[in-house]
């Protein structure tokens, strides 16, 4: 365990904790890859915990949020209730996958596909790319599935009837 935080609990006589596990060797390997293995590292955290902390600082008045971060290799999601992380997950679809999908469909280099993705409407019109649209729809279906899983694992999140603010971040957007 390299990170934990106590959570509020609606269940009497119960304590809940947000716990993050990681083998020490993985942390050392990441530090080595970054070239900081000889630095005095004070804290190591996950992308989900970083997103939650950034949300708390940027929008402290928003009490219920689902954050979806589309990175290059993965999508990280976190649910926030009253400033606390209530759920986090990662799945292995990022914006690089979408770029490679365009490259294959249009038979162009990944660099050209990345440029096309950033500058062209690939959803409709003459440049529409069916394969890209399908890949984005599959990604969206996985986001919806993960949100459903969040609520299945944490039925108390649906209590109160308040809506969640949906926040998107990351270079893929």
Buried (B, 14 or more C-beta within 10 A) or exposed (E): EBBEEEBEEEEEEEEBEBEBEEEEEEEEEEBEEEEEEEEEEEEBEBBBBEBBEBBBEEBEEBBBBBBBBBBEEBBBBBBBBEBBBBBBBBBEBBBBBBBBBBBEBBEBEEEBBBBBBEEBEBEEEEEEBEBBBEBBEEBEEBBEEBBEEBBEEBEEBEEEEEEBBEBEBBEBE
